[in-house]
Amino acid sequence: MERWLDGRVAAVTGAASGIGRATAQLFAAEGARVVIVDQDAPGGDATAHLIHAAGGEAIAVRADVSLAAEVGAAIRTAVAHFGRLDAIFNGAGLSGRRWGDGPVAECTEEAWDRVMAINLKSVFLGCKYAIPEMLKAGGGAIVNLSSVLGLVGGDADFATHAYAASKGGIISLTRAIAAYYAPQGIRANVICPGLIATPMSRRAQDSLHIRSRLAQLQPLTGDFGHPDDVAHAALYLASDQARFVTGAVLTVDGGWTVH
C-alpha cells in the first residue's frame, strides 16, 4: 500500500525531542527520507536511530536554527544527501521563561530577542532556504508550528508575551508565504497546538494548578495532548491529502480556542 510521503524528502527542525521527533518518525514511517535539524546533536542522532530501527531513512544535521549560515548549510546537506527537498516542518522552538519572558511590562529584552530568534526567525530561515529547493522540485509543502497563544491571549498562567508574539508572527508569515507562492506550487500551512506533553511543557505538566484547569482549557479530553496528535496533523498538511489546502491555521488544542 502506498504511503502518504513515499518518494518525498522532508526536513524537520526541532526533531531532537517532543513534537519534532514525533513528526520526523511519522514522516519516515509514511515513506519520507527525513533530515533531522536540531542544535541538540545527541537528541537528533537519537531520533535518527529510532527511524533507522523502524526501517526508515534519516540523517541528523546539527544546526542553530537562528543562524542563517547553519540553516542554509543544513538544507544544502539535505539536498546533497537525498537529491531534493519536498517538505519542511519548522518545529524548533522554546519557552523564554528562564530568560525573563512574561507580561510585556516585565518581559526582559534578552527573553524577547532569544524567543524571536529561535521561534520566529528560525521559521523565516527554514522557509528562506527550503523554498528555492522546493521550486527546483516543482513545488512543495511547508508546515510551521505555532501555538494557541498565537491566536488568543493567555491569562496569568500563560502570560509569556514574547512567546505569544513569536507564535502570532509565525501565523502571519505562513499566510503571506501561502499567498505569494501558491502559483508556484508551494503550499504553506500552520498548526496551533494547545498543551502537549513534551519536554518544553514540563512546567505545566508538573503544576497541580494547571492540571486542575485542563478540563476547562482543553475540554475534549481534559488532559494534555500527545506529540503524535500534532504529528498526524503535520503529516496531513505535508501530504497530497492536503493538495488543495494552503494558508490554513489548524488548531490541535482539545477545544482550547473554541470557547
Backbone bond lengths (Angstrom), bond angles and torsions (degrees), N, CA, C in turn:
res aa  C-N    CA-C-N  psi(-1)  N-CA   C-N-CA  omega(-1)  CA-C   N-CA-C  phi
1 M - - - 1.467 - - 1.520 109.44 -
2 E 1.321 116.60 134.25 1.458 120.57 -178.87 1.523 110.50 -68.39
3 R 1.316 114.59 135.43 1.450 120.08 177.84 1.530 110.34 -91.04
4 W 1.316 116.16 160.76 1.457 120.79 -170.37 1.521 113.45 -65.29
5 L 1.335 118.26 -26.74 1.467 120.20 -176.81 1.527 112.23 -121.86
6 D 1.309 117.11 24.44 1.465 119.64 178.41 1.524 110.33 -55.48
7 G 1.332 115.71 132.53 1.452 121.28 176.76 1.509 115.11 81.65
8 R 1.326 118.15 -1.46 1.459 121.26 -177.24 1.529 110.72 -95.12
9 V 1.315 114.55 155.89 1.460 122.17 171.53 1.524 107.05 -117.55
10 A 1.327 116.51 127.98 1.457 121.09 -176.42 1.520 110.39 -129.65
11 A 1.322 116.06 135.58 1.461 122.01 171.06 1.523 108.31 -98.11
12 V 1.322 115.72 139.75 1.466 121.20 179.20 1.525 107.86 -130.44
13 T 1.332 116.68 115.23 1.460 118.99 176.64 1.529 109.47 -90.90
14 G 1.320 115.32 151.75 1.454 119.76 -177.29 1.517 112.76 71.23
15 A 1.332 116.38 29.10 1.470 120.60 -171.49 1.520 113.58 -91.01
16 A 1.335 118.03 8.60 1.462 119.58 179.75 1.524 112.54 -75.67
17 S 1.332 117.49 -15.75 1.466 120.11 -178.32 1.520 109.48 -165.62
18 G 1.310 115.91 175.70 1.450 122.93 169.67 1.517 115.29 57.29
19 I 1.327 115.75 -137.65 1.462 122.02 -176.82 1.523 110.63 -62.65
20 G 1.321 117.36 -40.92 1.461 119.98 -179.98 1.517 112.21 -61.41
21 R 1.333 116.61 -44.12 1.469 119.36 178.36 1.523 110.58 -62.70
22 A 1.335 117.09 -46.57 1.466 120.35 -179.49 1.524 110.82 -60.06
23 T 1.332 116.84 -38.53 1.461 121.08 -179.96 1.521 110.74 -68.36
24 A 1.325 117.36 -44.56 1.467 120.58 178.62 1.521 111.03 -60.13
25 Q 1.327 116.87 -42.66 1.461 120.33 179.95 1.528 111.14 -65.43
26 L 1.324 117.19 -42.42 1.459 119.77 -178.90 1.525 110.95 -69.01
27 F 1.334 117.28 -41.49 1.458 119.84 176.91 1.530 110.14 -57.74
28 A 1.328 116.58 -44.43 1.464 120.07 -179.90 1.526 111.08 -65.51
29 A 1.323 117.04 -41.42 1.462 120.50 178.73 1.524 111.47 -62.35
30 E 1.344 116.19 -27.64 1.460 121.03 179.09 1.526 112.39 -94.38
31 G 1.339 116.48 17.11 1.457 120.66 168.74 1.505 116.97 103.27
32 A 1.343 118.56 -7.08 1.458 120.07 -178.55 1.527 111.05 -75.84
33 R 1.327 114.45 147.62 1.464 120.70 164.85 1.516 105.66 -89.99
34 V 1.324 116.34 125.22 1.462 121.12 -165.32 1.522 111.23 -113.52
35 V 1.317 114.92 135.78 1.462 122.28 173.26 1.524 107.22 -108.28
36 I 1.310 116.02 115.31 1.457 122.97 -178.24 1.517 108.20 -90.66
37 V 1.326 116.86 121.78 1.464 121.59 -177.08 1.526 108.09 -119.89
38 D 1.323 115.77 117.06 1.465 119.45 -177.58 1.514 109.34 -161.55
39 Q 1.337 116.12 149.08 1.461 120.17 176.17 1.523 111.56 -73.21
40 D 1.326 116.39 -24.79 1.464 122.38 178.83 1.525 108.62 -81.91
41 A 1.326 116.88 90.92 1.464 120.63 -175.50 1.523 112.80 -61.88
42 P 1.350 120.05 -46.34 1.471 118.80 178.10 1.527 112.47 -60.76
43 G 1.341 116.77 -39.82 1.464 119.46 178.32 1.507 112.11 -66.13
44 G 1.338 116.58 -40.20 1.461 119.96 177.06 1.513 111.64 -63.83
45 D 1.330 116.33 -42.33 1.467 120.30 177.68 1.523 110.91 -62.69
46 A 1.336 116.12 -37.36 1.470 119.97 179.46 1.524 110.83 -65.53
47 T 1.335 116.80 -39.62 1.470 119.94 177.03 1.522 110.45 -64.04
48 A 1.323 116.99 -43.37 1.470 120.21 177.67 1.526 110.75 -61.02
49 H 1.327 116.86 -40.05 1.472 120.51 178.71 1.526 110.53 -62.33
50 L 1.331 117.09 -42.54 1.466 120.30 179.04 1.531 110.62 -61.42
51 I 1.324 116.41 -40.20 1.466 120.47 179.31 1.520 110.33 -67.11
52 H 1.331 117.41 -44.75 1.469 120.50 178.67 1.530 110.57 -61.32
53 A 1.325 116.47 -41.57 1.462 120.50 -178.43 1.521 111.95 -63.30
54 A 1.340 115.83 -27.41 1.469 120.63 179.14 1.527 112.35 -90.85
55 G 1.340 116.49 4.58 1.457 120.50 177.05 1.507 115.12 92.13
56 G 1.340 117.42 11.35 1.458 120.82 -179.12 1.518 112.93 -97.16
57 E 1.335 115.47 178.46 1.454 122.40 179.38 1.526 109.64 -115.75
58 A 1.321 116.25 131.58 1.459 120.26 179.35 1.519 109.81 -160.99
59 I 1.320 114.70 151.65 1.459 121.25 167.88 1.520 107.20 -129.94
60 A 1.324 116.08 152.31 1.459 121.74 178.88 1.523 108.84 -111.45
61 V 1.327 115.73 133.41 1.458 122.26 179.01 1.522 107.97 -125.50
62 R 1.317 116.40 122.06 1.461 119.38 177.07 1.526 109.31 -78.11
63 A 1.347 116.26 129.90 1.458 120.26 178.13 1.513 109.91 -157.44
64 D 1.315 115.48 141.16 1.459 122.36 168.36 1.526 105.86 -83.95
65 V 1.326 116.48 111.36 1.465 120.26 -171.59 1.523 113.24 -73.59
66 S 1.335 117.58 -2.35 1.460 119.83 175.48 1.521 112.16 -93.01
67 L 1.338 116.95 -1.11 1.465 121.32 -177.26 1.524 110.18 -112.50
68 A 1.318 116.01 122.67 1.459 121.20 -176.05 1.522 112.12 -57.54
69 A 1.312 117.21 -44.73 1.458 120.09 -176.64 1.526 111.34 -60.63
70 E 1.332 116.44 -38.97 1.466 119.45 -176.85 1.529 111.69 -76.71
71 V 1.323 117.39 -37.09 1.469 119.15 176.48 1.524 110.10 -67.24
72 G 1.323 116.71 -44.31 1.458 119.70 177.79 1.514 111.83 -59.17
73 A 1.337 116.75 -42.23 1.464 120.48 178.91 1.520 111.21 -64.56
74 A 1.340 117.12 -37.88 1.465 120.43 179.16 1.523 111.20 -63.61
75 I 1.324 117.00 -43.27 1.464 120.09 179.22 1.528 110.23 -66.75
76 R 1.321 117.45 -40.33 1.468 119.67 177.06 1.524 111.20 -62.93
77 T 1.333 117.06 -37.90 1.463 120.70 176.53 1.521 110.80 -63.16
78 A 1.328 116.54 -41.57 1.464 120.92 178.87 1.520 110.96 -58.40
79 V 1.332 115.63 -47.22 1.460 119.93 -177.34 1.525 110.87 -70.77
80 A 1.327 117.07 -38.42 1.465 119.79 178.34 1.521 111.29 -63.31
81 H 1.335 116.61 -36.37 1.465 120.50 -176.48 1.523 112.31 -80.63
82 F 1.331 116.52 -42.94 1.467 120.09 -172.89 1.529 113.88 -110.24
83 G 1.321 117.90 -7.77 1.458 120.33 173.07 1.508 117.20 91.03
84 R 1.329 118.52 -9.71 1.457 120.82 -177.06 1.529 108.76 -170.03
85 L 1.330 116.66 174.98 1.456 122.04 172.60 1.517 108.17 -143.03
86 D 1.323 115.59 125.63 1.460 121.05 -176.75 1.520 113.76 -112.30
87 A 1.329 116.93 -22.50 1.464 119.47 -175.08 1.517 109.77 -153.70
88 I 1.321 115.06 152.35 1.458 120.69 171.27 1.519 109.07 -138.75
89 F 1.313 115.03 135.39 1.466 122.50 171.89 1.525 106.30 -111.32
90 N 1.323 116.01 110.09 1.462 120.92 178.70 1.521 108.73 -89.78
91 G 1.324 115.29 94.33 1.456 120.23 -174.43 1.511 115.10 -112.79
92 A 1.330 117.93 -3.14 1.460 120.10 -178.35 1.529 110.17 -66.46
93 G 1.317 115.99 140.87 1.454 119.71 178.80 1.514 110.99 -176.45
94 L 1.324 114.76 167.52 1.462 119.57 178.85 1.513 110.26 -150.55
95 S 1.316 115.01 164.35 1.456 123.14 169.67 1.524 107.67 -95.49
96 G 1.317 116.79 137.70 1.455 120.05 -177.76 1.516 114.68 -96.02
97 R 1.317 117.67 13.13 1.468 120.19 -175.88 1.528 112.24 -56.41
98 R 1.326 116.64 -40.99 1.467 118.85 -175.54 1.528 112.42 -66.90
99 W 1.348 116.73 -19.79 1.462 120.75 178.27 1.521 112.43 -101.35
100 G 1.349 116.20 2.22 1.457 119.46 174.86 1.513 115.77 107.91
101 D 1.321 119.04 18.65 1.464 119.80 174.96 1.523 108.57 -66.83
102 G 1.304 115.44 144.25 1.460 121.19 -179.58 1.511 109.47 178.90
103 P 1.325 118.67 -158.23 1.458 120.90 175.14 1.524 110.06 -55.75
104 V 1.318 117.64 147.46 1.457 121.03 -168.16 1.532 112.97 -56.10
105 A 1.319 118.14 -34.82 1.463 120.23 -179.56 1.519 112.37 -71.31
106 E 1.325 116.55 -16.66 1.461 121.58 -178.59 1.526 113.12 -111.54
107 C 1.312 117.26 -14.97 1.470 121.49 -177.38 1.519 109.94 -62.63
108 T 1.325 116.75 133.24 1.455 120.22 178.93 1.526 110.42 -81.00
109 E 1.322 114.65 154.72 1.456 118.94 177.05 1.526 110.80 -64.60
110 E 1.328 116.39 -35.58 1.464 119.40 177.89 1.521 111.14 -60.70
111 A 1.337 116.79 -45.00 1.457 120.18 179.35 1.522 110.82 -63.27
112 W 1.334 116.67 -44.36 1.469 120.27 179.86 1.525 110.69 -57.02
113 D 1.333 116.30 -50.30 1.458 120.64 -176.09 1.526 111.47 -65.48
114 R 1.317 116.84 -41.54 1.463 119.61 -178.18 1.527 110.99 -67.82
115 V 1.326 116.72 -43.98 1.469 120.52 -179.84 1.521 110.61 -63.97
116 M 1.328 117.65 -43.74 1.461 119.77 179.73 1.528 111.14 -63.83
117 A 1.325 117.03 -37.82 1.464 120.35 -178.85 1.523 111.77 -66.42
118 I 1.315 116.64 -45.92 1.470 119.72 -175.34 1.519 111.98 -82.40
119 N 1.314 117.71 -38.19 1.464 119.70 -174.30 1.523 113.85 -87.20
120 L 1.333 117.28 -38.33 1.467 119.88 -173.79 1.525 112.68 -107.90
121 K 1.323 117.59 -48.74 1.458 119.01 179.62 1.518 111.09 -60.57
122 S 1.324 116.67 -35.38 1.468 120.01 179.85 1.518 111.59 -61.66
123 V 1.334 117.52 -37.17 1.465 121.15 178.35 1.532 109.75 -68.18
124 F 1.326 116.28 -43.60 1.463 120.63 174.86 1.530 110.52 -55.59
125 L 1.326 116.89 -48.13 1.461 119.79 -177.60 1.522 111.91 -67.57
126 G 1.328 116.86 -41.36 1.458 119.20 178.03 1.513 111.35 -58.58
127 C 1.332 116.35 -44.94 1.468 120.16 179.21 1.525 111.12 -69.14
128 K 1.313 116.64 -40.87 1.468 121.25 -178.02 1.522 111.65 -56.24
129 Y 1.326 116.36 -42.91 1.465 119.34 -176.43 1.528 112.96 -91.40
130 A 1.315 118.17 -22.70 1.460 120.62 178.99 1.527 111.85 -78.71
131 I 1.327 117.29 -38.84 1.468 120.35 -173.62 1.524 113.16 -58.64
132 P 1.330 121.20 -45.45 1.469 118.41 178.52 1.527 113.32 -58.83
133 E 1.318 116.93 -35.26 1.466 119.70 177.96 1.523 111.47 -71.63
134 M 1.328 116.95 -37.03 1.463 120.00 176.41 1.528 110.66 -65.12
135 L 1.317 117.00 -38.81 1.461 119.64 178.14 1.523 110.96 -62.25
136 K 1.319 117.34 -38.38 1.461 120.95 176.10 1.529 111.21 -62.49
137 A 1.351 115.72 -32.14 1.463 120.79 -178.31 1.523 112.42 -85.85
138 G 1.339 117.19 -2.01 1.457 120.58 178.67 1.509 114.76 93.06
139 G 1.324 117.82 9.70 1.457 121.79 179.58 1.508 110.57 138.30
140 G 1.315 116.04 178.63 1.452 118.45 -179.68 1.511 111.74 177.67
141 A 1.325 114.52 -176.68 1.462 120.91 -176.58 1.524 109.80 -130.41
142 I 1.317 115.01 130.47 1.461 122.62 174.61 1.525 107.77 -111.97
143 V 1.323 116.05 130.32 1.468 121.42 175.08 1.518 107.00 -126.53
144 N 1.315 116.62 118.13 1.455 122.02 -177.51 1.521 110.82 -110.80
145 L 1.312 115.48 140.35 1.466 121.10 -176.45 1.526 110.01 -96.98
146 S 1.323 116.17 116.70 1.452 122.47 175.85 1.534 108.13 -109.89
147 S 1.309 117.78 -137.73 1.462 122.77 -177.28 1.514 108.60 -165.52
148 V 1.331 116.32 158.47 1.463 118.79 171.90 1.521 111.16 -58.74
149 L 1.341 116.98 -28.05 1.460 119.57 -179.77 1.523 112.32 -73.33
150 G 1.324 117.38 -7.06 1.456 120.72 169.55 1.519 112.15 -82.49
151 L 1.337 116.26 -9.95 1.468 121.98 -178.03 1.520 112.86 -111.18
152 V 1.312 116.58 -35.94 1.466 120.93 -175.56 1.525 109.36 -130.57
153 G 1.303 116.09 154.64 1.456 119.84 177.24 1.517 111.41 -74.42
154 G 1.315 115.63 144.23 1.459 120.21 176.35 1.513 110.76 -92.89
155 D 1.332 116.98 145.97 1.464 120.55 176.50 1.529 109.15 -81.18
156 A 1.318 117.33 -163.29 1.467 120.89 -173.86 1.518 112.99 -59.31
157 D 1.333 117.71 -27.78 1.463 120.61 179.91 1.524 112.29 -76.14
158 F 1.317 117.53 -17.33 1.472 121.66 -175.13 1.532 111.16 -133.90
159 A 1.326 116.25 36.91 1.462 121.54 -175.41 1.528 110.45 -90.70
160 T 1.317 115.70 69.26 1.462 122.14 175.10 1.527 106.31 -115.91
161 H 1.321 115.42 93.89 1.457 119.89 -167.24 1.519 113.52 -77.29
162 A 1.323 118.28 -29.01 1.466 119.02 173.12 1.520 109.85 -65.57
163 Y 1.319 116.28 -43.13 1.464 120.87 178.25 1.526 110.38 -60.44
164 A 1.332 116.59 -47.87 1.468 120.08 -179.28 1.522 110.90 -61.13
165 A 1.337 116.84 -42.29 1.462 119.87 179.73 1.523 111.53 -64.33
166 S 1.328 116.53 -40.92 1.465 119.51 179.14 1.520 111.08 -63.29
167 K 1.316 116.53 -39.36 1.459 120.03 -178.06 1.528 111.28 -74.32
168 G 1.321 117.56 -33.40 1.457 119.72 173.05 1.513 111.44 -66.22
169 G 1.326 116.01 -37.49 1.459 120.07 177.02 1.517 112.39 -62.39
170 I 1.320 117.00 -36.32 1.466 120.27 177.92 1.523 110.40 -61.64
171 I 1.323 116.99 -40.19 1.467 119.97 179.26 1.526 110.30 -63.36
172 S 1.313 117.26 -48.01 1.466 120.54 -179.05 1.519 111.62 -63.45
173 L 1.330 116.58 -43.21 1.462 120.42 179.05 1.525 110.72 -62.27
174 T 1.307 116.76 -44.02 1.463 120.46 -178.24 1.516 111.48 -61.63
175 R 1.317 117.01 -43.36 1.466 119.94 -178.58 1.531 111.04 -69.75
176 A 1.334 117.19 -34.02 1.462 119.66 175.61 1.528 110.35 -64.93
177 I 1.328 117.12 -43.22 1.467 121.26 176.90 1.520 110.22 -61.43
178 A 1.332 116.50 -43.98 1.465 120.55 -179.12 1.521 111.44 -58.57
179 A 1.324 116.14 -44.18 1.468 120.12 -178.23 1.526 111.51 -66.35
180 Y 1.313 116.77 -42.56 1.465 120.37 -173.32 1.523 112.32 -75.37
181 Y 1.335 116.89 -40.59 1.463 119.92 -171.54 1.526 114.42 -96.89
182 A 1.317 118.52 -1.42 1.467 120.22 179.35 1.528 112.85 -55.10
183 P 1.342 119.46 -44.28 1.467 118.40 179.93 1.523 113.76 -63.90
184 Q 1.324 116.85 -15.05 1.463 120.79 -179.54 1.530 112.27 -101.62
185 G 1.329 115.85 10.73 1.453 119.76 172.64 1.512 115.43 83.75
186 I 1.325 116.94 15.78 1.464 120.33 177.78 1.518 109.18 -106.27
187 R 1.319 115.08 126.86 1.461 121.94 176.48 1.526 108.63 -101.70
188 A 1.329 116.88 143.10 1.461 122.01 177.85 1.518 108.73 -136.94
189 N 1.322 115.21 123.08 1.453 121.23 -178.44 1.525 109.80 -135.92
190 V 1.317 115.38 163.67 1.461 120.22 -174.85 1.529 109.92 -132.44
191 I 1.324 115.53 143.06 1.469 122.46 176.86 1.518 108.53 -111.96
192 C 1.329 116.17 134.32 1.466 121.94 177.41 1.532 109.44 -117.39
193 P 1.322 117.14 94.79 1.465 119.21 178.77 1.526 111.71 -78.57
194 G 1.322 114.21 157.83 1.458 120.95 166.94 1.515 109.14 -88.82
195 L 1.323 116.38 -144.44 1.458 120.71 178.81 1.528 109.24 -76.71
196 I 1.317 115.31 116.81 1.461 122.58 -179.42 1.529 108.04 -116.85
197 A 1.311 116.80 140.79 1.465 121.25 -177.90 1.525 110.17 -75.72
198 T 1.322 115.86 90.56 1.461 123.36 179.08 1.525 108.52 -132.29
199 P 1.329 117.23 169.32 1.466 118.20 175.34 1.520 113.41 -57.09
200 M 1.337 118.52 -33.51 1.457 121.05 -178.14 1.527 112.52 -68.64
201 S 1.334 117.52 -25.47 1.471 120.17 -178.76 1.524 111.88 -97.19
202 R 1.328 117.32 19.83 1.465 120.31 -176.93 1.521 111.94 -57.96
203 R 1.346 117.20 -38.60 1.471 119.47 179.20 1.521 110.81 -56.87
204 A 1.328 115.88 -45.67 1.466 119.32 179.99 1.523 111.39 -68.64
205 Q 1.324 116.66 -40.03 1.461 119.77 -179.66 1.524 111.77 -62.53
206 D 1.330 115.84 -32.85 1.462 120.34 -177.50 1.516 113.29 -87.72
207 S 1.329 117.37 -2.62 1.461 121.09 -177.23 1.531 110.77 -94.83
208 L 1.301 116.46 115.28 1.465 119.91 177.40 1.526 110.09 -63.07
209 H 1.331 116.64 -33.39 1.468 120.55 179.15 1.524 110.84 -63.39
210 I 1.324 117.00 -48.87 1.462 119.12 -179.30 1.526 110.33 -67.18
211 R 1.308 117.18 -39.59 1.470 119.07 176.86 1.525 110.59 -58.97
212 S 1.324 117.02 -35.78 1.471 119.66 -179.68 1.527 111.87 -68.92
213 R 1.334 116.67 -17.20 1.464 121.32 -178.78 1.531 112.65 -94.48
214 L 1.324 118.58 -6.79 1.459 120.28 -171.62 1.526 112.93 -61.72
215 A 1.313 117.63 -34.63 1.467 119.41 179.05 1.518 111.16 -62.85
216 Q 1.331 116.28 -30.61 1.471 120.90 177.10 1.525 110.68 -82.85
217 L 1.332 116.64 -44.25 1.462 120.37 -174.56 1.522 112.19 -70.99
218 Q 1.327 116.54 -46.00 1.463 122.46 -175.19 1.534 108.48 -128.12
219 P 1.344 115.43 72.44 1.460 120.45 -169.08 1.526 114.90 -66.88
220 L 1.321 117.44 -16.45 1.461 118.17 -178.85 1.520 111.64 -60.50
221 T 1.333 116.81 -41.25 1.470 120.80 179.29 1.519 112.49 -123.05
222 G 1.328 117.28 -20.12 1.453 120.07 -174.29 1.509 112.56 67.82
223 D 1.312 116.21 24.23 1.463 120.63 -175.39 1.526 108.99 -145.71
224 F 1.332 115.51 174.15 1.455 120.69 172.02 1.521 110.01 -67.94
225 G 1.326 116.26 148.59 1.444 119.78 169.89 1.515 110.18 -77.51
226 H 1.327 115.78 172.23 1.467 122.71 -179.96 1.525 108.07 -109.77
227 P 1.330 117.89 147.04 1.467 118.98 176.78 1.523 113.85 -51.43
228 D 1.318 117.82 -34.12 1.458 120.55 178.90 1.526 112.53 -63.71
229 D 1.339 117.31 -27.73 1.465 119.64 177.64 1.527 110.27 -61.32
230 V 1.317 116.47 -39.95 1.451 121.23 179.00 1.524 110.40 -77.09
231 A 1.322 116.51 -39.32 1.467 120.41 -179.58 1.519 111.50 -59.37
232 H 1.321 117.98 -39.51 1.463 119.84 -179.98 1.530 111.47 -68.57
233 A 1.319 117.19 -33.74 1.463 119.73 173.91 1.523 110.37 -65.06
234 A 1.340 116.33 -41.48 1.463 120.57 178.48 1.522 111.08 -64.16
235 L 1.324 116.71 -39.95 1.466 120.62 177.89 1.523 110.53 -59.56
236 Y 1.307 117.00 -46.87 1.466 120.41 178.45 1.525 110.70 -57.37
237 L 1.335 117.13 -49.29 1.457 120.43 -175.66 1.520 112.76 -69.13
238 A 1.321 117.67 -26.88 1.465 120.93 179.45 1.520 112.87 -82.73
239 S 1.321 116.84 -14.59 1.461 121.19 -171.87 1.524 112.13 -100.00
240 D 1.324 115.37 172.33 1.463 120.67 176.73 1.523 112.49 -70.21
241 Q 1.326 117.36 -10.17 1.463 119.50 174.05 1.531 110.01 -61.87
242 A 1.337 116.47 -24.46 1.466 121.75 179.78 1.526 111.01 -109.53
243 R 1.329 116.97 31.55 1.469 120.18 -173.98 1.528 113.37 -63.10
244 F 1.340 118.21 -19.55 1.466 121.96 -179.56 1.530 110.73 -107.75
245 V 1.325 116.52 19.68 1.468 121.88 -175.02 1.521 109.46 -119.50
246 T 1.312 117.23 119.16 1.461 121.11 172.57 1.520 109.07 -150.68
247 G 1.323 116.15 147.71 1.458 121.55 -177.44 1.517 113.58 75.92
248 A 1.333 117.10 11.87 1.462 120.47 -177.36 1.523 111.11 -81.49
249 V 1.325 115.31 148.38 1.461 122.33 173.96 1.522 106.18 -116.79
250 L 1.323 116.22 103.95 1.465 122.21 -173.87 1.520 109.29 -99.77
251 T 1.317 116.66 115.40 1.460 120.34 176.38 1.526 109.68 -84.44
252 V 1.318 114.98 134.60 1.468 122.56 175.18 1.524 104.52 -128.06
253 D 1.328 115.31 77.11 1.461 119.56 -161.89 1.521 114.90 -138.00
254 G 1.337 117.35 12.43 1.458 119.00 177.13 1.521 114.24 61.10
255 G 1.327 117.34 18.64 1.461 121.21 177.95 1.517 115.13 99.88
256 W 1.331 117.69 7.06 1.476 121.07 -177.65 1.532 111.42 -54.27
257 T 1.313 116.94 -47.37 1.471 120.19 -170.59 1.529 114.29 -91.18
258 V 1.325 118.35 5.28 1.468 118.37 -178.89 1.530 112.17 -94.33
259 H 1.312 117.39 1.23 1.470 119.09 179.36 1.517 110.18 -137.47
